[in-house]
Amino acid sequence: MPPDEGTVRELIQAALRDTDPDGPLRWHVISLLRQRGDLESFIEARRLCAADTVEERLLGVDIMGMLRPFVDRTLPVLRYLAASEDDAVVLYSVLIAFGHLADPRSLPSVIDLAGHMDPRVRYGAAYALQHVLGDPPDRAGLETLRTLAADSDADVAGWAALGVALRSAR
């Protein structure tokens, strides 16, 4: 049974026991921490982002992407990871977090990662771009989205094409 109560650290330990990045227990805990939306949840997520293991960094990023009240504190951490992380799955999650936070200040990091060799990372960039382009949309960001719409990976190209269509419909 998923935990519904406990300290933030207890919830995080429960989430770490779910080794599937898309696992139900893990995402239940992330949802609980999003609902809490408190400073303690942010501090623990930030601590995880600096951890030695991919699993902990990944969890930290996924939590941070859900803590909109702390966007001003979250963006520097995520931008640092975008520039320094080697793991493609963590980079993908950083990009998804940027998309969830929908803050145009993350656009330079998203554009930088849009050319990554791993299609999972490019897919994350295609997702994030449509949310961080700003209004009116940043020209370089829009051009990057259009470039991704012609990507050799069909999933990346499809998601980017959807983003281009959605931005054009506004």
LOTORLUM-200711 format. One line per field, with one value per residue: x, y, z of N, C-alpha, C in turn; residue in three letters; residue number from 1. Coordinates in nm, 2 decimals. Example, Ala and Ser with C-alpha at 12.3 -4.5 7.8 and 13.67 -1.06 7.14 Angstrom:
n.x	(1.32, 1.28) .
n.y	(-0.57, -0.22) .
n.z	(0.78, 0.71) .
ca.x	(1.23, 1.37) .
ca.y	(-0.45, -0.11) .
ca.z	(0.78, 0.71) .
c.x	(1.32, 1.29) .
c.y	(-0.33, 0.00) .
c.z	(0.78, 0.79) .
fiba	(Ala, Ser) .
vexdren	(1, 2) .
END
This chain:
n.x	(0.08, 0.06, 0.24, 0.08, 0.13, 0.38, 0.72, 0.89, 1.14, 1.09, 0.89, 1.04, 1.23, 1.05, 0.97, 1.21, 1.25, 1.09, 1.19, 1.13, 1.13, 0.89, 0.72, 0.43, 0.42, 0.64, 0.55, 0.32, 0.42, 0.57, 0.35, 0.22, 0.42, 0.41, 0.16, 0.20, 0.39, 0.58, 0.86, 1.03, 1.00, 1.11, 1.37, 1.46, 1.44, 1.62, 1.85, 1.86, 1.91, 2.18, 2.29, 2.49, 2.39, 2.22, 1.95, 1.86, 1.92, 1.74, 1.49, 1.50, 1.49, 1.25, 1.07, 1.13, 1.03, 0.77, 0.72, 0.61, 0.58, 0.83, 0.98, 1.18, 1.39, 1.43, 1.49, 1.78, 1.90, 1.81, 1.90, 2.18, 2.21, 2.13, 2.35, 2.56, 2.51, 2.55, 2.39, 2.14, 1.87, 1.83, 1.87, 1.66, 1.45, 1.50, 1.44, 1.17, 1.08, 1.14, 0.95, 0.71, 0.74, 0.73, 0.87, 1.02, 1.29, 1.43, 1.48, 1.74, 1.88, 1.72, 1.73, 2.01, 2.02, 1.87, 2.01, 2.13, 2.28, 2.13, 1.82, 1.61, 1.67, 1.64, 1.37, 1.27, 1.34, 1.19, 0.93, 0.96, 1.02, 0.78, 0.65, 0.82, 0.88, 0.79, 0.59, 0.55, 0.66, 1.00, 1.23, 1.46, 1.41, 1.17, 1.27, 1.44, 1.25, 1.12, 1.34, 1.37, 1.13, 1.19, 1.35, 1.55, 1.45, 1.14, 0.96, 1.05, 1.04, 0.76, 0.65, 0.77, 0.66, 0.39, 0.42, 0.50, 0.27, 0.08, 0.18, 0.16, -0.11, -0.20) .
n.y	(-0.12, 0.22, 0.48, 0.74, 0.92, 1.06, 1.16, 1.38, 1.27, 1.00, 0.95, 0.99, 0.78, 0.56, 0.61, 0.57, 0.30, 0.20, 0.09, 0.14, 0.40, 0.50, 0.40, 0.32, 0.36, 0.53, 0.76, 0.82, 0.91, 1.14, 1.29, 1.33, 1.49, 1.71, 1.80, 1.87, 2.07, 2.22, 2.39, 2.20, 1.98, 2.08, 2.13, 1.87, 1.75, 1.90, 1.82, 1.56, 1.59, 1.64, 1.40, 1.10, 0.88, 0.78, 0.72, 0.86, 1.13, 1.14, 1.11, 1.34, 1.54, 1.49, 1.54, 1.82, 1.93, 1.94, 2.12, 2.40, 2.64, 2.70, 2.78, 2.98, 2.90, 2.65, 2.65, 2.73, 2.50, 2.29, 2.39, 2.38, 2.10, 2.04, 2.13, 1.98, 1.71, 1.37, 1.14, 1.02, 0.97, 1.12, 1.37, 1.38, 1.39, 1.63, 1.80, 1.75, 1.84, 2.12, 2.17, 2.13, 2.33, 2.55, 2.79, 3.06, 3.12, 2.89, 2.83, 2.87, 2.64, 2.43, 2.46, 2.41, 2.14, 2.03, 1.94, 1.70, 1.38, 1.16, 1.02, 1.03, 1.24, 1.45, 1.42, 1.50, 1.76, 1.85, 1.83, 2.01, 2.26, 2.38, 2.47, 2.66, 2.87, 3.13, 3.43, 3.68, 3.40, 3.30, 3.34, 3.18, 2.96, 2.87, 2.81, 2.60, 2.41, 2.37, 2.25, 2.01, 1.89, 1.78, 1.57, 1.27, 1.07, 0.93, 0.96, 1.19, 1.38, 1.37, 1.47, 1.72, 1.83, 1.85, 2.03, 2.26, 2.29, 2.35, 2.59, 2.75, 2.77, 2.94) .
n.z	(0.00, -0.09, 0.08, 0.26, 0.44, 0.66, 0.72, 0.50, 0.43, 0.49, 0.30, 0.06, 0.08, 0.05, -0.21, -0.34, -0.32, -0.51, -0.80, -1.07, -1.29, -1.38, -1.20, -1.00, -0.71, -0.67, -0.82, -0.69, -0.44, -0.54, -0.62, -0.37, -0.25, -0.42, -0.36, -0.09, -0.12, 0.02, 0.18, 0.30, 0.13, -0.11, -0.03, 0.03, -0.22, -0.36, -0.23, -0.32, -0.59, -0.59, -0.54, -0.55, -0.69, -0.99, -0.96, -0.73, -0.81, -1.03, -0.91, -0.74, -0.94, -1.07, -0.86, -0.81, -1.05, -1.01, -0.81, -0.83, -0.67, -0.59, -0.81, -0.87, -0.71, -0.80, -1.08, -1.11, -1.01, -1.18, -1.42, -1.38, -1.36, -1.62, -1.77, -1.67, -1.62, -1.71, -1.75, -1.97, -1.90, -1.67, -1.78, -1.97, -1.78, -1.65, -1.86, -1.90, -1.65, -1.68, -1.88, -1.73, -1.54, -1.70, -1.75, -1.92, -1.86, -1.86, -2.13, -2.27, -2.17, -2.26, -2.54, -2.58, -2.51, -2.71, -2.92, -2.84, -2.85, -2.78, -2.84, -2.65, -2.49, -2.68, -2.73, -2.48, -2.50, -2.71, -2.60, -2.38, -2.51, -2.63, -2.41, -2.29, -2.46, -2.44, -2.47, -2.68, -2.88, -2.85, -3.10, -3.16, -3.01, -3.13, -3.38, -3.31, -3.23, -3.47, -3.61, -3.46, -3.54, -3.77, -3.70, -3.70, -3.54, -3.51, -3.29, -3.16, -3.37, -3.42, -3.18, -3.16, -3.40, -3.33, -3.12, -3.27, -3.43, -3.23, -3.12, -3.35, -3.38, -3.19) .
ca.x	(0.00, 0.14, 0.23, 0.01, 0.17, 0.51, 0.80, 0.94, 1.25, 1.03, 0.82, 1.14, 1.28, 0.95, 0.98, 1.34, 1.23, 1.02, 1.30, 1.08, 1.11, 0.74, 0.64, 0.31, 0.46, 0.73, 0.48, 0.23, 0.50, 0.59, 0.22, 0.20, 0.51, 0.36, 0.05, 0.25, 0.44, 0.65, 1.00, 1.10, 1.00, 1.20, 1.51, 1.50, 1.45, 1.75, 1.96, 1.86, 1.97, 2.32, 2.33, 2.58, 2.33, 2.12, 1.81, 1.83, 1.91, 1.62, 1.38, 1.50, 1.45, 1.10, 1.00, 1.14, 0.95, 0.63, 0.71, 0.60, 0.60, 0.98, 1.05, 1.29, 1.50, 1.44, 1.56, 1.92, 1.95, 1.79, 1.99, 2.31, 2.21, 2.12, 2.48, 2.66, 2.46, 2.58, 2.29, 2.04, 1.74, 1.82, 1.86, 1.52, 1.36, 1.53, 1.37, 1.03, 1.06, 1.14, 0.82, 0.61, 0.75, 0.69, 0.94, 1.11, 1.43, 1.50, 1.49, 1.87, 1.92, 1.65, 1.79, 2.14, 2.00, 1.79, 2.10, 2.19, 2.29, 2.04, 1.68, 1.53, 1.69, 1.58, 1.23, 1.24, 1.35, 1.07, 0.83, 0.98, 1.02, 0.65, 0.61, 0.91, 0.91, 0.75, 0.49, 0.56, 0.76, 1.14, 1.26, 1.56, 1.34, 1.08, 1.35, 1.49, 1.14, 1.10, 1.44, 1.33, 1.02, 1.25, 1.45, 1.56, 1.37, 1.00, 0.89, 1.10, 0.98, 0.62, 0.62, 0.81, 0.56, 0.28, 0.45, 0.49, 0.13, 0.01, 0.23, 0.11, -0.26, -0.22) .
ca.y	(0.00, 0.34, 0.57, 0.87, 1.01, 1.04, 1.27, 1.39, 1.17, 0.86, 0.94, 0.97, 0.65, 0.47, 0.63, 0.51, 0.15, 0.17, 0.11, 0.18, 0.55, 0.53, 0.32, 0.38, 0.41, 0.65, 0.88, 0.85, 0.99, 1.26, 1.36, 1.37, 1.60, 1.82, 1.85, 1.94, 2.20, 2.30, 2.41, 2.08, 1.89, 2.14, 2.10, 1.73, 1.73, 1.97, 1.73, 1.44, 1.63, 1.64, 1.27, 1.02, 0.78, 0.83, 0.70, 0.97, 1.25, 1.13, 1.14, 1.48, 1.62, 1.47, 1.62, 1.96, 1.97, 1.95, 2.22, 2.53, 2.76, 2.72, 2.78, 3.06, 2.82, 2.52, 2.66, 2.72, 2.36, 2.22, 2.44, 2.32, 1.96, 2.04, 2.16, 1.90, 1.57, 1.27, 1.04, 1.07, 0.96, 1.23, 1.49, 1.38, 1.43, 1.77, 1.87, 1.74, 1.94, 2.25, 2.18, 2.14, 2.46, 2.65, 2.92, 3.09, 3.13, 2.76, 2.82, 2.84, 2.51, 2.34, 2.47, 2.34, 1.99, 1.98, 1.87, 1.59, 1.26, 1.06, 1.07, 1.05, 1.38, 1.54, 1.41, 1.59, 1.90, 1.88, 1.85, 2.13, 2.38, 2.44, 2.53, 2.76, 2.96, 3.26, 3.49, 3.61, 3.29, 3.32, 3.30, 3.07, 2.84, 2.82, 2.75, 2.47, 2.32, 2.33, 2.16, 1.89, 1.84, 1.70, 1.48, 1.13, 0.98, 0.96, 1.01, 1.33, 1.46, 1.38, 1.56, 1.86, 1.88, 1.88, 2.16, 2.36, 2.31, 2.41, 2.72, 2.82, 2.78, 3.05) .
ca.z	(0.00, -0.09, 0.20, 0.24, 0.55, 0.70, 0.70, 0.36, 0.41, 0.48, 0.17, -0.04, 0.09, -0.01, -0.36, -0.39, -0.32, -0.64, -0.89, -1.20, -1.30, -1.41, -1.11, -0.93, -0.58, -0.69, -0.87, -0.58, -0.35, -0.60, -0.61, -0.23, -0.22, -0.49, -0.28, 0.03, -0.18, 0.12, 0.17, 0.33, 0.01, -0.20, 0.03, 0.01, -0.37, -0.40, -0.18, -0.41, -0.72, -0.58, -0.49, -0.63, -0.77, -1.09, -0.91, -0.64, -0.89, -1.11, -0.82, -0.71, -1.06, -1.09, -0.75, -0.84, -1.16, -0.96, -0.71, -0.89, -0.58, -0.57, -0.94, -0.87, -0.65, -0.88, -1.21, -1.11, -0.99, -1.30, -1.53, -1.35, -1.41, -1.77, -1.82, -1.61, -1.61, -1.81, -1.77, -2.06, -1.84, -1.59, -1.87, -2.01, -1.67, -1.64, -1.97, -1.86, -1.54, -1.74, -1.94, -1.63, -1.47, -1.80, -1.73, -2.03, -1.82, -1.89, -2.27, -2.32, -2.14, -2.35, -2.67, -2.57, -2.51, -2.82, -3.02, -2.78, -2.94, -2.74, -2.88, -2.53, -2.45, -2.78, -2.71, -2.37, -2.54, -2.80, -2.50, -2.30, -2.59, -2.65, -2.28, -2.24, -2.56, -2.40, -2.55, -2.81, -2.88, -2.88, -3.24, -3.16, -2.96, -3.23, -3.49, -3.26, -3.23, -3.61, -3.64, -3.40, -3.61, -3.88, -3.64, -3.76, -3.46, -3.53, -3.17, -3.14, -3.48, -3.40, -3.06, -3.20, -3.50, -3.25, -3.06, -3.38, -3.46, -3.12, -3.11, -3.46, -3.36, -3.09) .
c.x	(0.09, 0.13, 0.16, 0.05, 0.32, 0.59, 0.84, 1.05, 1.19, 0.96, 0.93, 1.20, 1.18, 0.96, 1.10, 1.33, 1.16, 1.13, 1.26, 1.06, 0.97, 0.66, 0.53, 0.35, 0.54, 0.65, 0.37, 0.30, 0.53, 0.46, 0.19, 0.29, 0.47, 0.24, 0.09, 0.31, 0.52, 0.80, 1.08, 1.11, 1.10, 1.35, 1.55, 1.52, 1.59, 1.86, 1.97, 1.93, 2.12, 2.38, 2.42, 2.51, 2.23, 1.98, 1.77, 1.82, 1.78, 1.50, 1.38, 1.45, 1.30, 1.02, 1.01, 1.05, 0.80, 0.61, 0.71, 0.62, 0.74, 1.05, 1.17, 1.41, 1.53, 1.52, 1.71, 1.97, 1.93, 1.88, 2.14, 2.31, 2.20, 2.26, 2.58, 2.63, 2.51, 2.48, 2.17, 1.90, 1.72, 1.80, 1.72, 1.43, 1.38, 1.44, 1.22, 0.99, 1.05, 1.00, 0.71, 0.62, 0.72, 0.75, 1.04, 1.25, 1.50, 1.53, 1.63, 1.92, 1.85, 1.70, 1.93, 2.12, 1.93, 1.88, 2.17, 2.18, 2.18, 1.89, 1.59, 1.54, 1.63, 1.43, 1.19, 1.25, 1.23, 0.95, 0.84, 0.97, 0.89, 0.60, 0.70, 0.95, 0.88, 0.64, 0.52, 0.67, 0.90, 1.17, 1.36, 1.49, 1.25, 1.15, 1.40, 1.37, 1.11, 1.21, 1.42, 1.22, 1.07, 1.36, 1.44, 1.48, 1.22, 0.93, 0.93, 1.03, 0.83, 0.58, 0.66, 0.71, 0.43, 0.30, 0.44, 0.35, 0.05, 0.05, 0.17, -0.04, -0.29, -0.25) .
c.y	(0.12, 0.42, 0.70, 0.97, 0.98, 1.16, 1.27, 1.29, 1.03, 0.84, 0.91, 0.83, 0.54, 0.49, 0.56, 0.36, 0.11, 0.20, 0.15, 0.33, 0.59, 0.45, 0.39, 0.44, 0.54, 0.78, 0.92, 0.94, 1.13, 1.35, 1.41, 1.49, 1.72, 1.88, 1.93, 2.08, 2.28, 2.30, 2.28, 1.99, 1.95, 2.11, 1.96, 1.69, 1.79, 1.88, 1.61, 1.47, 1.64, 1.51, 1.20, 0.93, 0.85, 0.82, 0.82, 1.10, 1.25, 1.17, 1.29, 1.57, 1.61, 1.54, 1.77, 2.01, 1.98, 2.06, 2.36, 2.65, 2.79, 2.73, 2.87, 2.99, 2.70, 2.54, 2.66, 2.57, 2.28, 2.27, 2.39, 2.18, 1.95, 2.06, 2.05, 1.75, 1.49, 1.17, 1.09, 1.06, 1.08, 1.36, 1.50, 1.43, 1.58, 1.85, 1.86, 1.83, 2.08, 2.27, 2.20, 2.28, 2.57, 2.78, 2.95, 3.10, 3.00, 2.74, 2.79, 2.70, 2.41, 2.35, 2.40, 2.19, 1.94, 1.91, 1.75, 1.47, 1.16, 1.11, 1.09, 1.20, 1.48, 1.54, 1.50, 1.73, 1.94, 1.90, 1.99, 2.26, 2.45, 2.51, 2.65, 2.87, 3.11, 3.31, 3.64, 3.50, 3.34, 3.26, 3.18, 2.95, 2.78, 2.75, 2.61, 2.37, 2.28, 2.23, 2.02, 1.82, 1.76, 1.60, 1.34, 1.03, 1.02, 1.01, 1.16, 1.42, 1.48, 1.48, 1.70, 1.91, 1.92, 2.02, 2.28, 2.40, 2.39, 2.56, 2.81, 2.85, 2.89, 3.18) .
c.z	(0.00, 0.03, 0.16, 0.35, 0.58, 0.68, 0.55, 0.34, 0.40, 0.34, 0.05, -0.04, 0.03, -0.16, -0.41, -0.40, -0.45, -0.75, -1.04, -1.20, -1.33, -1.31, -1.03, -0.79, -0.59, -0.73, -0.77, -0.48, -0.41, -0.60, -0.47, -0.20, -0.30, -0.41, -0.15, -0.02, -0.08, 0.10, 0.20, 0.21, -0.09, -0.15, 0.00, -0.14, -0.41, -0.35, -0.27, -0.54, -0.71, -0.54, -0.59, -0.73, -0.87, -1.03, -0.82, -0.72, -0.97, -1.02, -0.78, -0.82, -1.08, -0.98, -0.78, -0.95, -1.12, -0.85, -0.76, -0.80, -0.56, -0.70, -0.94, -0.80, -0.73, -1.00, -1.20, -1.09, -1.11, -1.41, -1.50, -1.40, -1.56, -1.83, -1.77, -1.61, -1.73, -1.85, -1.86, -1.99, -1.74, -1.67, -1.92, -1.90, -1.64, -1.74, -1.94, -1.75, -1.59, -1.81, -1.84, -1.56, -1.57, -1.78, -1.84, -1.99, -1.85, -2.04, -2.32, -2.29, -2.23, -2.49, -2.68, -2.58, -2.63, -2.93, -2.96, -2.87, -2.90, -2.77, -2.76, -2.48, -2.55, -2.77, -2.59, -2.41, -2.63, -2.71, -2.43, -2.39, -2.60, -2.53, -2.24, -2.34, -2.53, -2.49, -2.57, -2.80, -2.92, -3.02, -3.24, -3.11, -3.06, -3.34, -3.44, -3.26, -3.37, -3.65, -3.59, -3.47, -3.73, -3.83, -3.70, -3.67, -3.47, -3.41, -3.15, -3.25, -3.46, -3.29, -3.10, -3.30, -3.43, -3.18, -3.15, -3.41, -3.35, -3.10, -3.23, -3.45, -3.26, -3.15) .
fiba	(Met, Pro, Pro, Asp, Glu, Gly, Thr, Val, Arg, Glu, Leu, Ile, Gln, Ala, Ala, Leu, Arg, Asp, Thr, Asp, Pro, Asp, Gly, Pro, Leu, Arg, Trp, His, Val, Ile, Ser, Leu, Leu, Arg, Gln, Arg, Gly, Asp, Leu, Glu, Ser, Phe, Ile, Glu, Ala, Arg, Arg, Leu, Cys, Ala, Ala, Asp, Thr, Val, Glu, Glu, Arg, Leu, Leu, Gly, Val, Asp, Ile, Met, Gly, Met, Leu, Arg, Pro, Phe, Val, Asp, Arg, Thr, Leu, Pro, Val, Leu, Arg, Tyr, Leu, Ala, Ala, Ser, Glu, Asp, Asp, Ala, Val, Val, Leu, Tyr, Ser, Val, Leu, Ile, Ala, Phe, Gly, His, Leu, Ala, Asp, Pro, Arg, Ser, Leu, Pro, Ser, Val, Ile, Asp, Leu, Ala, Gly, His, Met, Asp, Pro, Arg, Val, Arg, Tyr, Gly, Ala, Ala, Tyr, Ala, Leu, Gln, His, Val, Leu, Gly, Asp, Pro, Pro, Asp, Arg, Ala, Gly, Leu, Glu, Thr, Leu, Arg, Thr, Leu, Ala, Ala, Asp, Ser, Asp, Ala, Asp, Val, Ala, Gly, Trp, Ala, Ala, Leu, Gly, Val, Ala, Leu, Arg, Ser, Ala, Arg) .
vexdren	(1, 2, 3, 4, 5, 6, 7, 8, 9, 10, 11, 12, 13, 14, 15, 16, 17, 18, 19, 20, 21, 22, 23, 24, 25, 26, 27, 28, 29, 30, 31, 32, 33, 34, 35, 36, 37, 38, 39, 40, 41, 42, 43, 44, 45, 46, 47, 48, 49, 50, 51, 52, 53, 54, 55, 56, 57, 58, 59, 60, 61, 62, 63, 64, 65, 66, 67, 68, 69, 70, 71, 72, 73, 74, 75, 76, 77, 78, 79, 80, 81, 82, 83, 84, 85, 86, 87, 88, 89, 90, 91, 92, 93, 94, 95, 96, 97, 98, 99, 100, 101, 102, 103, 104, 105, 106, 107, 108, 109, 110, 111, 112, 113, 114, 115, 116, 117, 118, 119, 120, 121, 122, 123, 124, 125, 126, 127, 128, 129, 130, 131, 132, 133, 134, 135, 136, 137, 138, 139, 140, 141, 142, 143, 144, 145, 146, 147, 148, 149, 150, 151, 152, 153, 154, 155, 156, 157, 158, 159, 160, 161, 162, 163, 164, 165, 166, 167, 168, 169, 170) .
END
